[in-house]
Amino acid sequence: MVELVSGQEGSLLPKTPESQRWRWPVALLCFYGFLVQLKPGEPFITPYLLSPEKNFTQEQVTNEINPVLSYSYMAVLVPVFLLTDFLRYKPVLVLQSLSHISIWLLLVLGTTLLQMQLMEFFYGITMAARVAYSSYIFSLVPSELYQRVAGYSRSAVLLGVFSSSVLGQLCVSLAGLSFQKLSSISLAFVSISLLLAVSLPWPRRSMYFNLAKHEARSKLAPVKPGSSPPASSCCPLSRFRSSMLFQMLKELRNVVKVPGLRLWCLWWIFNSTGYYLVLFYAHVLWNKVYPATENKKVYNGAVEAASTLLGAMTSFVASFVKIRWSLWSELLIGIITALQASLLLLMGTTDSIWACYIAYTLFRGLYQFLVPIAIFQIASALSKELCALVFGVNTFLGTILKTIITIIVVDKRGLGLAVHPQFMVYFFYFALLTLVYLTCAAWVIAKHKCEWRDGRATAEAMPTELTPMETTATDQDPLPSVPRNRDTWGSSG
């Protein structure tokens, strides 16, 4: 009989030898997630590049240095995603830490434009390698604990970002440290995170490659002397076609046929593209609006801390939203996208740095409000494995779109726009998305009213709350073929 340890209500955990084995690795990995975010110089990279210490021009930072991040991220995202599973996560985390060290070494010692572009290249690698952290933790625990450990890992990252931003602002405003010294402190922290990454335990399983090998090995029947092996064991193409990865790639065709999945996947692609473009160039905008001559008057760290805290709060509030999602999803997305567009219009036209700060904080909070809703709507209708693949495809398509916009709008080989015209482009981008979402919302609501009047309404009778997937997924129609309870890692974005 399994003994239960009772804590808070709804937090019963089985007290078994297996649970004792995963507690320490999960705690160590969460601490790594916290420590790797301790880069107090990160909110001040743009002011550092534009300061007399580095002496780059605003045009160089905007049109030549920053675009490399989008190109690098797109180039390495798919290889890193595949290597993450093939190498079982840990080597990719070590690569991430080495890239972090390279970033801050180049920031501390680099002086040329090429070195700063190389710094952004390594930054793209660190962003792509985040998938290793988000998926590593699922390989350590049984499937019934996925939701809980996902919360642990996300909380550790958010706490690290918040602590890093606060520490950086205190170092600049109170201690009066230069951006160079702040970068040296960041270098010390990421060096410690490398040591921690090396000490992480090796997972026993992975999602696609090693799991497929393990299952094939366990199902392999003895071959009699003189007999030929099965075709699937000697033909790489046949083995790939029978693999879990190939089956899930086939299932991706069904995703676009489900209206709810299609809506939230498109939101993930298009809105995340605009969101990250704003994040990449917001600091450049702030320096343009208010070119502070003293480091003490730069409040980038405080704004990043406030926006991170607001994002965590709105993500938490989103878990209690209770509406009829099949009817009101488009309208909710349209309203929030319209608010984001208005904030971008304010940022692109105001001369007040504090208005920029507040608009940026609210912009991030609105996006983070929809993130857990999108994760829930996608994950509750898919298996864990297929969910991870869908998130990966969404991220890759969003990265391609972001790269295309960067080439056309930002890069000096394209239009090479200054930062204020860029934000006007982003405003029109979100305004166009708003128009599309509200048009779709009007069509869905009108269709529902017609069906209701004719007695053909099929919408759920009661509003649906963002509850744990175990209690909600049964009410939906999950895509077939891949078992929902397979003991491998999933992804929650």
N, C-alpha and C positions, 0 to 999 in steps of 0.2 A: 504493500500500500504506500502511496506517495504522501509524504508529510508536507503540509502547506504552512508557509510562513506568512502570517497576515500583517500587513502594514496598513496603509490607507485603504479606504474602500475601493474595490476594483483593482487592487494592485497585488493580488495573490500570486506568488511565484512558487513553482515546485522546488522543493529543497532536495535536489538529487546531486550525485557526484558530477553529472554533466553540467549542471548550473554553476557549480563551484569552479569548474574549469574555465568557463567563459567570462566570469566576472572580472578577473584581473586583466586579461587581454582587452576587453571592452573598455575598462577604465583607462588602461594605458593608451589605447587608440584615441579615446576622447580627449585625454590630456595632450596628445600630439596635435589633435585638431585645434585645441585652444592655443597651444604654444606656437604653432606654425603661423597663426594669425597675428602674433605679437610683432608687428612691424611699425613702431611709432612714427617712422619717417614716411610711411606710405601716403597719408593724406597731403603731404607737403612735397611730393616729387615734382609736381608742375612748378610751384613757386621756387623750388631749388634749381630747376633747370633754367628758369627765367631770371634768377638772382645773379648778382655780380660774381658769385662763386663759380657758376658755370657759364653764364653770359651767352646763352642761346637766345635767339630772337623768337618772338611769338609766332612768326610765320614758320620758322623751323620746327618748333614744337608742335604746332597745329597741323601742318601740311606735310612734314617729312618724318618726324619721330613717332608721333602717336599712331598714324595709320599702320605701322609695322605690326602693332599688336593684333589687329584684326587679321592681317595676312598670315601671321605666324599661327594664330589660334586655329584658323581654318585648315592650314596645311598639316598640323600635327594632331588634330582632334581625332580623326578616324584611326590612324596608326596607334595612338596612345590608348584609345578605347579598346582596340583588339589586343594590344600587348598587355594591358592591365589584366585581362582575364587569363591570357596565355601564360604570363609570368607569375600569376597569383598575387597581384596587388603590391606586395612589399617592395619589389624593385622599382615600381613606378613612383611610390612615395619617396624612395631614396632619390630618384631622378628629380622629383619635385623639389626636394630640399636642396639638392645641388644647383638647381636652376635659381632658387631663391638666393643662394649664396652668390651666384654669378651676377644676379641683378644688383645686389648691394655693393659688390666689389666694383662693378662698372660705374655705379653711381658715386662711389667714394673716390675712385682713382681715375675714371674716364674723363676725357676732356674734348674728344672729337665727336662730330655728328655721327660717324659710323659706329662708334662705341655706344652711343645712346640708342641707335637703332638696334644694335645687337642686344642691348638691355631689354628693349621691348620684345625682341624675339624670344628671349628666355622667359619673359613675362607671359607670353602666349603659351609656352610649355607648362608653366605652373598652373594656368587656368585649365588647360586640357587635362592635366593630371589630377584635378579635383575629383574626377570620376573614381579614381582609385580609393580615395578616402571614403566617399559616400557608399561604395560597394563593398569595401573591405570588411566593414563591420557586420554585414549580413552573412559573410562566410564563417563567422565565429559563433553564431547562435542558431538555435532551431527556429523554424519558420514561424512558430506562434509568438515569437518575441521580436519579429521584424519591426512592428510599429513602434514598440517601446524604445528599442535601441536607435531607431531613426530619430526619435525625439531627443535622445541623449546626444547623438552626434551633431545634430543641427544646433542644439542649445550650446554645445561646447564651441562651435564655430562662431555663433553670434556673440557669445560672451567674450571670445578672443578678439573679434573685430571691435566691439565696444570698448574693451579694456585698452586695446592698442590705440584707438583714436583718443581716448581720454588721456592716456599717458603721453602721447605725442603733443597734445595741446598744452598739458601742464609743463612739459619740458620746454616748449617754445615760449609760452606766455609768462610763466612764473620763474623758471630756471634760466631763461634767456639763452638756451643752447642754440647754436647755429644749425642750419640744415645739414651741414657736413657731419657734425657730431651726432645728430639725430640719425643719420644714415649709418654711422658706425655702430650705434646702439642696435639698430635693426639688424645689421650684419651679425652682431653677437648673438641675438636671439635666434636667427635662422640657422646659425652654426650649431646651437644647442639642439634645435629641432632635427638636424641631420643625425646627430648621435642617437636621438630617441627613435628616429625612423629605422636606423640600423638595428636597434635592439627590439623592434616589434617582432612578435612571433609569426611564423609562417602559417598561413591558412592551410587546412587540410583539403579543401575543395574549392572549386571555382564554378563559373556559370556555364560556359559553352565548351571550351576546349578540354580542360582537364576532367570535367564532369563527364563529357562524352567518352573520353578514354576510359574512365573508371567503369562506366556502365557497359561499354563494349567488352572490357576485360572480364567483367563479372558474368556476362552473358555468353562468352565465347565457349563453345563446346570443344572437347578434345578432338583433334584431327587424327584419324588413323594413318599409319604409315602407308605411303604410296598414294594417298588420296589428295586431291587438290583442295586448297582452302576456299572458303566461300568467296564469291565475287566481290562482296562488299568489303572484304578484308584486304583484297589486293588491288582494288580500283579506287584511287583517291576520289574520283568524281562520285562513285556510288556511295562511298563513306560519307561524303559531304551531303549528298541528297538524303541520306538517312539520319543525318545529325539533327539535334535539337535546333541549332541555329538556322538551318535551311527550312525546317518546318515553321519556325517563327517568322522568317522572312516571307513565307507564303501567306501566313496569317495577317501580315500587314495590309494585304488587299482588303480585308474585311473591316479594318479600322475606319476607312473613309466612307463605308456604307452606313455607319452608325452616326446619326445626327449629333448626339451629345459629344461623342469622341471627336468627330470632325471639327466641331466648333472650338473645343478647348485646345485641340492640337494646333489649329490655325491661330488661336489667340497666343499660344506659346511661341509660335514661330514669328508672327508679325509684331506683337507687342514687346516681346523680349528683345527683338532687334532694335526698336526705338529706344527701349529702356537703357540698353548698354551703350548705345551711341551717346545718349545724354550723359551717362556716368563717365564715359571716357573723356568728354570735352567740357564738363561742368567746371572743373578747376581752371581750365584755360579761360573760360568766360568770367569767372570770379576775378582773375588777375587783370582781365581787360577792363571790367567795371570798376575795380578798385585796386590799382597797382600799388600795393602797400610798400612803403620804403623801409619799414621796420618789421622785423620778424614777429614782434610781439602783437602786431595788429592783424596777423593772419590767423583766421579762426577755422581753417579747414578741418582740423581734428575735432573741434567741438561740433561742427555741423555733421560730420560723418558719424560721430557718436550719437547725436540726437536722431539722425535719420535711421541708424541701425536700431536704436531703441524703439522708435515709432514703428519701424517695420516689424519688429518682434511683437509689439502690442497688437498691430492690425492683423498679423498672422494668427495670433491667439483669438482675437475677436471673430475672425472668419470661421473658426471651428464651431461657433454657436449660431451661425446664420441659418435660418430655417425658412426656405421658400420652395415653391414648386419649380424645380430647376429646368424641367422640360419646357416650361412656359416663359420663365422670366430670365433665363441665363443671358440671352442676347441683349435684353434691356439693361441688365446690371452691368455687363461689360461695356455697353455703349455709354452709359452714364459716367462710369469711372474713366473711360478713355477720353470722354469730353472734358472732364475735370483735369486730366493730365494735359490735354491740348491747351486749355486755358492757362495752366501753370507755365507751360513752355512759351506761350505768347508773352506772359509777364516777364519771364527770364530773358527773352530775346529783345525786349523793348525798354526795360527799366534801367535807370541809372543808379538805383539803390542796391548796394551790396547786401543789405539785410533782407530786402525783398527777394533777391536771388537765393539767399540762404534758406529762407522760409519756403519758397516755392520748390526748391530742390528737395527739402526734407519731406514735404507733403507729396511730391511726385513719387519718391521712393516708397513712402508709406502706402499709397494707393496701389502701387504695383504689388507690393508684398501682401496686401490684403487678398488679391486674387490668386496668388501663387498656391497656397494650400487648397483653395477651392479647385483649381485646375488639377492639382495632384490627385485630389480625392476623386474628381469626376473621371479621370483617366484610369487611375489605379483600381477603382472599385469595379470596373467592367473588364479588367484584363487579369491574366495570371501574372505572378511576380516576374517571371522571366520575360514575357512579352511586354510587360509594362516598362522594364528597363530598356528594351530595344526601342520602344516607341519614344521614350524620353530622349534616347540617344539620337534617333532620326530627327526629332523635332529640333534638338539643339544644333545638329549639323546643318539642317536647312536654314535655321535662323542665322547661323554663322555665315553661310553663303550669301544670304540676303544682306547681312551687315557689311560683308566685304564688298559687295557690288555697290552699295550706297557710299561706302568709304572711298572707293576708286572714283566714282562719279563726282561726289560732292566735296570731299576733303582733300584727297591726294593732289599734289601740285601738278601731276600729269593729267588730272581731270580738270574740274572747275577751280579747285584750290581756293574755296571760299574761306573768308575770315570767320571767326567764331560766331559773331552775331548773325550774319546771314545763314550760317549753318543751323542755328537754333530756330530760325524762321522756317527752314526746310523741314526740321523735325516737327514744328508746329503743324504745318500743312500735312505732313505724314500722319500724325495722330488725328487731325481733323478729318482726313479721308477715311481712316479706320472708323472713326465715330459715325460718319455718315453711313458706311456699310453696315455696321452693327445695328444702328437704330432702324435702318431700312429692313434688315432681317427680322428685328424684333417686332416691327409693325406687321410684317407678313405672318410671323408665327402667331401673334396674338389674334390677328384677324382670322386666320385659319382655325384657331382653337375656338373662337366664338361661333364661327359657322358650324363646326362639328358639334359644338355643344347645343346649338339651336336645333340641329337636325338629329340630335340624340346619338351622335357617333363619336363623342369625345372619348379619348383613350388616355388622357393624362391621369396621373395618380390623384387619388382623392384627397390625400393629405400632403402638406408640405414635407419636404425631406430635409433633415438636419445632417450636417457633416459629422456623422458618428463613425466609430471604428468600422473598418471594412468588413469584419466578421459579421456584424449585425446589419449591414446595409447592402453588401454585395449580393445577397440572396434575392433582393427585390429587383435586381437588374438582370440583364441578359449578357453574361460574360461570353467573350469570344471563345470558341471551342478549341480542341486539339491539344493545347498545352495544359497539363494538370495544374490546378490552382495551389495545391499543397506541396509542391516539390520543394525539397529541403535545399534550396540554393538562394543566393542573394537576389534581392530586387532593388529597384531604384526609386527613390521618392523625390528626385530632382534637387 
